[in-house]
Amino acid sequence: MSILLYRKPDYRPNGEGPLDLSKCQRYVERTKDCKGKIPPDLCFERIISNKTLPPCSLQDFIDYLAYVTHDAENLQFYLWLVDYHKRFHNAPSEQTASSPKWSLDDPPSSPRHSGNSGQLAPGYSDKTLSVLGLNGFDAIEEEDISNASMLEDQPSPYTATLGTLKFSEIPLAEIKPLDGSQRRSNNAQPFRMEINRIVAHYIAPGSPRELNLSYKDRVSVLYALHHTTHPSAFDPIKTVLDLTLRNQSHPNFVRWSICNGNKPWTIFLRTFAVCNIVVGFIIAIFLTLSRASRWFRILAALEWWFGITNLIAAYQGLCVLLLRRHTREVRPWEMDESGRNSALDDEEAGLRHSKILYEETKSRWPVKMELFGPPNMSESETWMDRYSKKSIFRKTFEKEVPSQDRGLHVMQNKIVRQAEAWAFIITVPLTIFFTALPEGNLY
Protein backbone atom coordinates (compact mmCIF):
# COMPACT_ATOMS: atom_id res chain seq x y z
CA MET A 1 0.00 0.00 0.00
CA SER A 2 2.90 2.40 0.72
CA ILE A 3 4.05 2.30 -2.90
CA LEU A 4 0.62 3.53 -4.05
CA LEU A 5 0.80 6.56 -1.76
CA TYR A 6 4.47 7.43 -2.35
CA ARG A 7 5.12 11.10 -3.07
CA LYS A 8 8.30 12.86 -4.02
CA PRO A 9 9.40 15.81 -1.83
CA ASP A 10 6.94 18.68 -1.88
CA TYR A 11 7.94 21.92 -3.54
CA ARG A 12 8.82 24.72 -1.12
CA PRO A 13 8.39 28.17 -2.67
CA ASN A 14 10.55 31.11 -1.73
CA GLY A 15 8.81 33.40 0.71
CA GLU A 16 8.64 37.12 0.27
CA GLY A 17 11.14 39.40 1.93
CA PRO A 18 14.64 38.70 3.28
CA LEU A 19 15.79 35.50 4.95
CA ASP A 20 15.22 35.45 8.69
CA LEU A 21 14.69 32.89 11.44
CA SER A 22 10.90 32.97 11.26
CA LYS A 23 10.95 32.08 7.56
CA CYS A 24 13.57 29.38 8.15
CA GLN A 25 11.45 27.88 10.92
CA ARG A 26 8.61 27.46 8.42
CA TYR A 27 10.97 25.61 6.11
CA VAL A 28 11.98 23.32 8.98
CA GLU A 29 8.36 22.53 9.86
CA ARG A 30 7.55 21.66 6.27
CA THR A 31 10.60 19.43 6.01
CA LYS A 32 9.44 17.36 9.00
CA ASP A 33 6.42 16.30 6.95
CA CYS A 34 8.54 14.65 4.24
CA LYS A 35 10.93 12.58 6.33
CA GLY A 36 11.82 9.42 4.46
CA LYS A 37 11.04 10.81 1.01
CA ILE A 38 14.72 11.58 0.37
CA PRO A 39 17.07 8.57 0.71
CA PRO A 40 20.19 8.90 2.91
CA ASP A 41 22.40 8.72 -0.19
CA LEU A 42 21.02 12.11 -1.26
CA CYS A 43 21.19 13.86 2.11
CA PHE A 44 22.39 17.45 2.27
CA GLU A 45 25.78 16.59 3.80
CA ARG A 46 26.66 14.13 1.04
CA ILE A 47 25.77 16.58 -1.71
CA ILE A 48 27.78 19.52 -0.39
CA SER A 49 30.66 17.13 0.38
CA ASN A 50 30.63 16.23 -3.33
CA LYS A 51 29.98 12.53 -2.66
CA THR A 52 27.01 12.18 -4.97
CA LEU A 53 27.03 11.53 -8.71
CA PRO A 54 25.33 13.37 -11.57
CA PRO A 55 22.64 14.55 -11.83
CA CYS A 56 22.77 15.10 -8.05
CA SER A 57 26.37 16.24 -7.69
CA LEU A 58 27.47 19.44 -6.04
CA GLN A 59 28.01 20.99 -9.47
CA ASP A 60 24.42 20.10 -10.40
CA PHE A 61 23.21 21.68 -7.15
CA ILE A 62 25.00 24.93 -7.96
CA ASP A 63 23.68 24.84 -11.54
CA TYR A 64 20.14 24.36 -10.24
CA LEU A 65 20.45 27.34 -7.91
CA ALA A 66 22.07 29.46 -10.62
CA TYR A 67 19.78 28.70 -13.57
CA VAL A 68 16.48 27.59 -12.02
CA THR A 69 15.95 29.35 -8.68
CA HIS A 70 18.51 32.15 -9.26
CA ASP A 71 19.96 32.17 -5.73
CA ALA A 72 23.31 30.41 -6.20
CA GLU A 73 24.99 33.00 -4.00
CA ASN A 74 23.58 31.23 -0.93
CA LEU A 75 25.48 28.02 -1.68
CA GLN A 76 28.57 29.80 -2.97
CA PHE A 77 28.86 31.78 0.25
CA TYR A 78 28.02 28.74 2.38
CA LEU A 79 30.78 26.62 0.83
CA TRP A 80 33.24 29.44 1.28
CA LEU A 81 32.19 29.81 4.92
CA VAL A 82 32.70 26.10 5.64
CA ASP A 83 36.12 26.26 4.02
CA TYR A 84 37.01 29.51 5.79
CA HIS A 85 36.06 28.00 9.14
CA LYS A 86 38.57 25.18 8.58
CA ARG A 87 41.34 27.43 7.29
CA PHE A 88 40.95 29.89 10.16
CA HIS A 89 41.15 27.20 12.85
CA ASN A 90 44.11 25.55 11.09
CA ALA A 91 46.02 28.84 11.01
CA PRO A 92 48.80 29.41 13.59
CA SER A 93 47.47 30.61 16.93
CA GLU A 94 49.79 33.62 16.95
CA GLN A 95 48.00 34.87 13.82
CA THR A 96 44.45 34.19 14.95
CA ALA A 97 45.00 35.71 18.40
CA SER A 98 44.29 39.18 17.00
CA SER A 99 40.80 38.04 15.88
CA PRO A 100 38.86 36.99 18.99
CA LYS A 101 35.65 34.99 18.87
CA TRP A 102 32.55 37.14 18.54
CA SER A 103 29.49 36.86 20.76
CA LEU A 104 26.02 37.60 19.45
CA ASP A 105 24.99 38.91 22.87
CA ASP A 106 27.42 41.81 22.80
CA PRO A 107 27.41 43.81 19.56
CA PRO A 108 25.20 46.81 19.09
CA SER A 109 23.02 46.56 16.07
CA SER A 110 20.75 48.62 13.94
CA PRO A 111 17.90 50.83 15.00
CA ARG A 112 14.47 49.30 14.85
CA HIS A 113 13.38 48.75 11.31
CA SER A 114 9.68 48.70 10.59
CA GLY A 115 8.39 45.83 8.50
CA ASN A 116 10.26 42.80 7.21
CA SER A 117 11.34 44.04 3.82
CA GLY A 118 14.85 43.92 2.46
CA GLN A 119 15.06 47.72 2.16
CA LEU A 120 17.74 49.38 4.23
CA ALA A 121 17.35 52.40 6.40
CA PRO A 122 18.26 55.76 4.84
CA GLY A 123 21.98 56.38 4.87
CA TYR A 124 22.70 52.77 5.82
CA SER A 125 25.06 52.02 2.97
CA ASP A 126 27.30 55.05 3.38
CA LYS A 127 27.42 54.94 7.16
CA THR A 128 28.04 51.24 7.48
CA LEU A 129 30.73 51.05 4.83
CA SER A 130 32.38 54.14 6.27
CA VAL A 131 32.45 52.55 9.71
CA LEU A 132 34.08 49.44 8.27
CA GLY A 133 36.50 51.38 6.15
CA LEU A 134 35.20 49.57 3.05
CA ASN A 135 34.28 52.47 0.81
CA GLY A 136 37.05 51.87 -1.69
CA PHE A 137 37.02 48.23 -2.71
CA ASP A 138 38.95 48.99 -5.86
CA ALA A 139 42.05 49.50 -3.76
CA ILE A 140 42.11 45.92 -2.44
CA GLU A 141 45.68 44.71 -2.42
CA GLU A 142 46.98 41.29 -3.34
CA GLU A 143 46.02 38.50 -0.99
CA ASP A 144 46.51 34.77 -1.39
CA ILE A 145 43.10 33.15 -0.98
CA SER A 146 43.97 30.11 -3.06
CA ASN A 147 44.56 27.75 -0.13
CA ALA A 148 40.94 26.60 0.06
CA SER A 149 40.94 22.91 0.93
CA MET A 150 38.59 20.21 -0.27
CA LEU A 151 35.58 19.49 1.90
CA GLU A 152 36.57 16.80 4.36
CA ASP A 153 34.81 13.49 4.88
CA GLN A 154 32.69 14.71 7.77
CA PRO A 155 29.39 16.50 8.34
CA SER A 156 29.36 20.22 8.01
CA PRO A 157 30.41 22.01 11.21
CA TYR A 158 27.48 24.33 10.59
CA THR A 159 24.60 22.19 11.73
CA ALA A 160 22.45 25.10 12.72
CA THR A 161 20.35 25.33 15.86
CA LEU A 162 17.47 27.71 16.28
CA GLY A 163 18.32 30.16 18.99
CA THR A 164 17.18 33.64 19.91
CA LEU A 165 19.40 36.34 18.53
CA LYS A 166 19.65 39.32 20.87
CA PHE A 167 20.07 42.77 19.40
CA SER A 168 20.48 45.95 21.39
CA GLU A 169 18.84 49.18 20.38
CA ILE A 170 21.95 51.30 19.89
CA PRO A 171 21.50 53.29 16.66
CA LEU A 172 23.95 52.68 13.86
CA ALA A 173 24.94 56.33 13.94
CA GLU A 174 26.47 55.76 17.39
CA ILE A 175 28.93 53.18 16.02
CA LYS A 176 32.11 55.20 15.83
CA PRO A 177 34.60 54.70 12.99
CA LEU A 178 38.00 53.32 13.81
CA ASP A 179 40.88 55.73 14.20
CA GLY A 180 44.10 55.24 12.24
CA SER A 181 45.86 52.99 14.76
CA GLN A 182 42.81 50.79 15.25
CA ARG A 183 42.38 50.42 11.51
CA ARG A 184 46.03 49.42 11.10
CA SER A 185 45.52 46.84 13.85
CA ASN A 186 42.48 45.42 12.11
CA ASN A 187 44.34 45.22 8.82
CA ALA A 188 46.86 42.98 10.57
CA GLN A 189 44.17 40.43 11.41
CA PRO A 190 44.39 37.15 9.47
CA PHE A 191 42.42 36.97 6.21
CA ARG A 192 41.39 40.62 6.54
CA MET A 193 41.70 41.36 2.82
CA GLU A 194 39.75 38.23 1.96
CA ILE A 195 37.01 39.23 4.40
CA ASN A 196 36.85 42.69 2.83
CA ARG A 197 36.42 41.10 -0.55
CA ILE A 198 33.68 38.78 0.71
CA VAL A 199 31.86 41.78 2.19
CA ALA A 200 32.16 43.60 -1.13
CA HIS A 201 30.67 40.67 -3.06
CA TYR A 202 28.05 39.19 -0.71
CA ILE A 203 27.16 41.35 2.30
CA ALA A 204 27.49 45.05 1.51
CA PRO A 205 24.32 46.72 0.17
CA GLY A 206 24.29 46.70 -3.61
CA SER A 207 27.07 44.09 -3.86
CA PRO A 208 27.17 41.92 -7.02
CA ARG A 209 25.95 38.80 -5.19
CA GLU A 210 24.15 40.41 -2.30
CA LEU A 211 22.65 37.85 0.07
CA ASN A 212 18.96 38.31 0.86
CA LEU A 213 19.53 39.08 4.54
CA SER A 214 17.34 40.90 7.01
CA TYR A 215 18.37 44.38 8.10
CA LYS A 216 19.31 43.22 11.61
CA ASP A 217 21.45 40.30 10.43
CA ARG A 218 23.27 42.41 7.86
CA VAL A 219 24.15 45.17 10.32
CA SER A 220 25.08 42.66 13.02
CA VAL A 221 27.52 40.87 10.73
CA LEU A 222 29.01 44.08 9.36
CA TYR A 223 29.56 45.37 12.87
CA ALA A 224 31.17 42.09 13.96
CA LEU A 225 33.49 42.09 10.93
CA HIS A 226 34.35 45.67 11.89
CA HIS A 227 36.18 44.18 14.90
CA THR A 228 37.25 40.63 14.03
CA THR A 229 37.76 38.14 11.23
CA HIS A 230 36.82 35.17 13.41
CA PRO A 231 34.26 32.84 11.71
CA SER A 232 31.84 33.45 14.59
CA ALA A 233 31.23 36.93 13.16
CA PHE A 234 29.21 35.21 10.41
CA ASP A 235 26.94 33.29 12.81
CA PRO A 236 23.68 35.12 11.89
CA ILE A 237 24.30 34.46 8.19
CA LYS A 238 25.42 30.90 8.85
CA THR A 239 22.21 30.09 10.69
CA VAL A 240 19.76 31.34 8.08
CA LEU A 241 21.74 29.97 5.12
CA ASP A 242 22.15 26.56 6.71
CA LEU A 243 18.44 26.27 7.48
CA THR A 244 17.43 27.58 4.05
CA LEU A 245 19.76 25.32 2.09
CA ARG A 246 18.87 22.22 4.12
CA ASN A 247 15.13 22.68 4.33
CA GLN A 248 14.22 24.58 1.17
CA SER A 249 16.87 24.48 -1.54
CA HIS A 250 17.97 20.88 -0.96
CA PRO A 251 14.48 19.24 -1.07
CA ASN A 252 13.56 21.34 -4.11
CA PHE A 253 16.78 20.30 -5.86
CA VAL A 254 16.16 16.60 -5.23
CA ARG A 255 12.58 16.97 -6.46
CA TRP A 256 13.82 18.72 -9.61
CA SER A 257 16.54 16.10 -10.22
CA ILE A 258 13.93 13.33 -10.47
CA CYS A 259 12.86 14.75 -13.83
CA ASN A 260 15.07 13.08 -16.44
CA GLY A 261 13.67 14.93 -19.44
CA ASN A 262 13.41 18.56 -20.43
CA LYS A 263 10.04 20.32 -20.60
CA PRO A 264 9.47 19.76 -24.37
CA TRP A 265 10.20 16.05 -23.96
CA THR A 266 7.85 15.79 -20.98
CA ILE A 267 5.02 17.43 -22.97
CA PHE A 268 5.69 15.05 -25.86
CA LEU A 269 5.68 12.08 -23.49
CA ARG A 270 2.35 13.07 -21.94
CA THR A 271 0.81 13.49 -25.38
CA PHE A 272 2.16 10.10 -26.44
CA ALA A 273 0.72 8.47 -23.29
CA VAL A 274 -2.72 10.00 -23.89
CA CYS A 275 -2.62 8.74 -27.49
CA ASN A 276 -1.93 5.22 -26.22
CA ILE A 277 -4.92 5.40 -23.91
CA VAL A 278 -7.14 6.64 -26.75
CA VAL A 279 -5.89 3.85 -29.01
CA GLY A 280 -6.81 1.38 -26.27
CA PHE A 281 -10.39 2.66 -26.22
CA ILE A 282 -10.58 2.54 -30.02
CA ILE A 283 -9.45 -1.08 -30.01
CA ALA A 284 -11.92 -2.02 -27.27
CA ILE A 285 -14.87 -0.27 -28.95
CA PHE A 286 -13.97 -1.63 -32.41
CA LEU A 287 -13.79 -5.22 -31.14
CA THR A 288 -16.94 -4.83 -29.04
CA LEU A 289 -18.98 -3.75 -32.06
CA SER A 290 -17.59 -6.56 -34.24
CA ARG A 291 -18.36 -10.27 -34.40
CA ALA A 292 -14.92 -11.15 -33.01
CA SER A 293 -14.67 -13.13 -29.78
CA ARG A 294 -14.94 -10.97 -26.69
CA TRP A 295 -11.60 -12.28 -25.45
CA PHE A 296 -9.81 -10.30 -28.16
CA ARG A 297 -10.87 -7.17 -26.29
CA ILE A 298 -8.22 -7.94 -23.68
CA LEU A 299 -5.68 -6.62 -26.20
CA ALA A 300 -6.85 -3.10 -25.35
CA ALA A 301 -5.55 -3.61 -21.81
CA LEU A 302 -1.97 -3.49 -23.09
CA GLU A 303 -2.48 -0.01 -24.53
CA TRP A 304 -4.31 1.19 -21.44
CA TRP A 305 -1.68 -0.10 -19.02
CA PHE A 306 1.22 1.25 -21.09
CA GLY A 307 -0.40 4.65 -21.62
CA ILE A 308 -1.53 5.13 -18.01
CA THR A 309 1.88 4.08 -16.67
CA ASN A 310 3.68 6.63 -18.83
CA LEU A 311 1.10 9.33 -18.13
CA ILE A 312 1.43 9.02 -14.36
CA ALA A 313 5.25 8.89 -14.57
CA ALA A 314 5.32 11.86 -16.96
CA TYR A 315 3.13 13.81 -14.55
CA GLN A 316 6.05 13.43 -12.09
CA GLY A 317 8.45 14.59 -14.83
CA LEU A 318 9.87 11.10 -15.34
CA CYS A 319 10.39 9.18 -18.58
CA VAL A 320 10.30 5.41 -18.06
CA LEU A 321 12.33 4.74 -21.21
CA LEU A 322 15.17 7.04 -20.17
CA LEU A 323 15.13 5.52 -16.68
CA ARG A 324 15.45 1.97 -18.03
CA ARG A 325 18.43 3.13 -20.08
CA HIS A 326 19.95 4.95 -17.06
CA THR A 327 20.17 8.19 -19.01
CA ARG A 328 18.70 11.68 -18.95
CA GLU A 329 18.48 14.57 -21.36
CA VAL A 330 21.12 17.25 -21.05
CA ARG A 331 20.08 20.55 -19.51
CA PRO A 332 20.13 23.62 -21.78
CA TRP A 333 23.15 25.11 -19.97
CA GLU A 334 25.11 21.85 -20.32
CA MET A 335 25.00 21.80 -24.11
CA ASP A 336 27.74 24.32 -24.83
CA GLU A 337 30.73 24.24 -22.53
CA SER A 338 32.34 27.21 -24.28
CA GLY A 339 29.18 29.24 -23.76
CA ARG A 340 29.07 28.08 -20.17
CA ASN A 341 32.45 29.65 -19.54
CA SER A 342 32.02 32.79 -21.62
CA ALA A 343 30.61 34.75 -18.69
CA LEU A 344 33.83 34.14 -16.76
CA ASP A 345 36.03 36.17 -19.09
CA ASP A 346 35.09 39.54 -17.61
CA GLU A 347 35.32 38.12 -14.12
CA GLU A 348 38.80 36.72 -14.72
CA ALA A 349 39.97 40.03 -16.14
CA GLY A 350 38.60 41.85 -13.11
CA LEU A 351 40.37 39.50 -10.73
CA ARG A 352 43.66 40.00 -12.57
CA HIS A 353 43.16 43.72 -12.09
CA SER A 354 42.84 43.17 -8.33
CA LYS A 355 45.99 40.97 -8.33
CA ILE A 356 44.23 37.79 -7.20
CA LEU A 357 45.19 34.62 -9.05
CA TYR A 358 41.89 33.51 -10.53
CA GLU A 359 42.95 30.02 -11.62
CA GLU A 360 44.42 29.21 -8.22
CA THR A 361 41.33 30.57 -6.52
CA LYS A 362 38.92 28.24 -8.28
CA SER A 363 41.05 25.13 -8.85
CA ARG A 364 41.02 23.99 -5.22
CA TRP A 365 37.25 23.77 -4.99
CA PRO A 366 35.48 20.44 -5.67
CA VAL A 367 33.37 22.11 -8.36
CA LYS A 368 33.76 24.99 -10.75
CA MET A 369 32.58 27.66 -8.35
CA GLU A 370 33.30 31.29 -9.13
CA LEU A 371 33.56 32.76 -5.65
CA PHE A 372 34.18 36.33 -6.79
CA GLY A 373 32.80 38.03 -9.83
CA PRO A 374 29.68 39.50 -11.42
CA PRO A 375 26.11 38.62 -10.39
CA ASN A 376 24.91 35.06 -11.02
CA MET A 377 22.83 36.06 -14.03
CA SER A 378 22.51 33.56 -16.86
CA GLU A 379 21.53 36.28 -19.36
CA SER A 380 25.23 36.85 -20.03
CA GLU A 381 25.79 33.28 -21.24
CA THR A 382 25.60 32.39 -24.91
CA TRP A 383 23.68 29.14 -24.43
CA MET A 384 20.44 31.04 -23.86
CA ASP A 385 20.50 32.63 -27.30
CA ARG A 386 21.51 29.38 -28.97
CA TYR A 387 18.85 27.38 -27.16
CA SER A 388 16.12 29.87 -28.07
CA LYS A 389 16.99 29.45 -31.76
CA LYS A 390 16.63 25.66 -31.66
CA SER A 391 13.66 24.06 -33.33
CA ILE A 392 10.97 22.34 -31.27
CA PHE A 393 12.11 18.98 -32.68
CA ARG A 394 15.71 19.50 -31.48
CA LYS A 395 14.54 20.74 -28.08
CA THR A 396 12.37 17.63 -27.70
CA PHE A 397 14.92 15.04 -28.78
CA GLU A 398 17.99 16.28 -26.99
CA LYS A 399 21.26 14.45 -26.45
CA GLU A 400 21.25 11.88 -23.64
CA VAL A 401 23.89 11.59 -20.93
CA PRO A 402 24.32 8.93 -18.21
CA SER A 403 22.35 9.24 -14.97
CA GLN A 404 24.68 7.76 -12.39
CA ASP A 405 23.43 8.39 -8.86
CA ARG A 406 21.94 5.27 -7.28
CA GLY A 407 20.06 7.17 -4.61
CA LEU A 408 18.17 9.05 -7.32
CA HIS A 409 17.45 5.79 -9.14
CA VAL A 410 15.81 4.46 -5.97
CA MET A 411 13.37 7.39 -5.93
CA GLN A 412 12.72 7.16 -9.66
CA ASN A 413 12.06 3.41 -9.48
CA LYS A 414 9.52 3.97 -6.70
CA ILE A 415 7.66 6.43 -8.92
CA VAL A 416 7.66 3.97 -11.83
CA ARG A 417 6.43 1.07 -9.67
CA GLN A 418 3.72 3.36 -8.32
CA ALA A 419 2.70 4.31 -11.85
CA GLU A 420 2.62 0.65 -12.91
CA ALA A 421 0.52 -0.29 -9.88
CA TRP A 422 -2.05 2.46 -10.44
CA ALA A 423 -2.15 1.64 -14.16
CA PHE A 424 -2.95 -2.00 -13.29
CA ILE A 425 -5.68 -0.96 -10.85
CA ILE A 426 -7.31 1.26 -13.48
CA THR A 427 -6.83 -1.16 -16.40
CA VAL A 428 -8.40 -4.22 -14.78
CA PRO A 429 -11.92 -2.72 -14.29
CA LEU A 430 -11.85 -1.24 -17.79
CA THR A 431 -10.92 -4.60 -19.29
CA ILE A 432 -13.61 -6.45 -17.32
CA PHE A 433 -16.22 -3.90 -18.34
CA PHE A 434 -15.53 -4.10 -22.07
CA THR A 435 -15.10 -7.89 -22.00
CA ALA A 436 -18.50 -8.30 -20.33
CA LEU A 437 -20.32 -6.33 -23.00
CA PRO A 438 -22.20 -8.40 -25.64
CA GLU A 439 -21.02 -8.51 -29.23
CA GLY A 440 -22.32 -5.79 -31.49
CA ASN A 441 -22.22 -7.98 -34.61
CA LEU A 442 -22.16 -4.87 -36.82
CA TYR A 443 -19.37 -6.17 -39.05
C-alpha positions, 0 to 999 in steps of 0.5 A: 500500500505504501508504494501507491501513496508514495510522493516525491518531496513537496515543492517549497516556494521562496517566501517574500522578503529577506531570509530570517529565522521565522521564515527558516522555521517554516521551512523546517516545519515543512521538512518534517512532513517529508521525512523518508522521502529523500534517501540517505544517499542524497542527504544534504551533507553528502551533496555539499561534500561532493559525494554524490554523482550526476545529476545530483552532484554538487556541481548540479546543485550549484547549476540548479540554484544558478539557472532555475531558482537564481539564488546560487549566492547562498550556496557559494557563500556557504561553501566558502564559509565552511572552508574559511572556518577550517582554514581559520582554525588551522592557522597558527594561533599567533596569527588568529590571536588578534581576531577573537571569537565574537558573541552575538549577545554583545554587539550593538546593532541597527535601530528598529526597522519597521516591517520585514522588507529587504530595504535598508534604512536611509543612509545605511550604505554610506554609514556602514561602509564608512564605519568598516572602512570599506568604501574603496574596494577597488584598492584591495591589495593582493592576498593569497586566498587560493589555499581553500581545501577540499571538503573533508569526509565529515558532516558540516560544522554548521549544523544550525540550531534555532536560537534567539538572537539578541540585538540591542537598540543602539543606533547605527549612527552611534557606532564610531569609525576606527581611528588610524591605529585601530584600523592598522591593527584590524588590517593585521588580522588574518584573512582581513583582505579576503574578508573585505572582498567577501563583504564587497561581493556578498554582504554590503548593500548593492554588492554583485551577489548580495545575500537576501539578509534581514536588516538586523542580520546584515548590520550585526555581521558588518559590525562584527566584521568591523572588529574581528575576522573570526568565523563566529562573526558570520553566525547570523548568516550561517544560521539562516543559510544553513536552514534555508539550504537544508530545508528549502533548496535541498528538497527542491533540488532533489525533487527537480533532479527526479525529472530526467527529461526537459520540458518539451520532452515531458510534454511530448511524453504526456501526449504520447501516453494520452494517445496510447490510452485513446488507441486502447479505447478505439481497439476495445470499442472496435472489437466490441462492435464486431463479431470477433470473440470478446476475449480479443478485447483484452488486447486493449488492456496493453495499450491502457496499461502502457499509456496510463503508466507513462502518463502518471510517470510523466506527470512526475516529470519522469520518462520510463524509457530514459530511466530503463536506459539509465540516461537523462536529457542534457540541460540547456546550460550543459550543451555548450561548454564554451558558452558556459564559460564565456561569462567568466572572461570579464570576471577573470579580467577583473580579478587580474586587475585586483591581483588575485590569481583567478585560476588558483582561486577556483582550482582547489574547490570540488566544483567549478565555483566562481567565488568572486565576480559578477552577479549570477545572471545567466543572461550573459551566457551564450547558451540562452541565445543558442537554445532559443533558436533551436527548433521544437524537434531539437529541443524535444529530442535532446542528447542523452547523458548517463544518470549515475546516482543510485540514490536518485534511481531508488526514488525514480524506481519507486515512482515507476512502480507506483505508476505501474501499480495504479495503471494496473488498478485502473486497467483491470476494471476497464478490461472487465467492463468491455469484456462483459459487453455483448457482441455488437455484430455490426461487421 
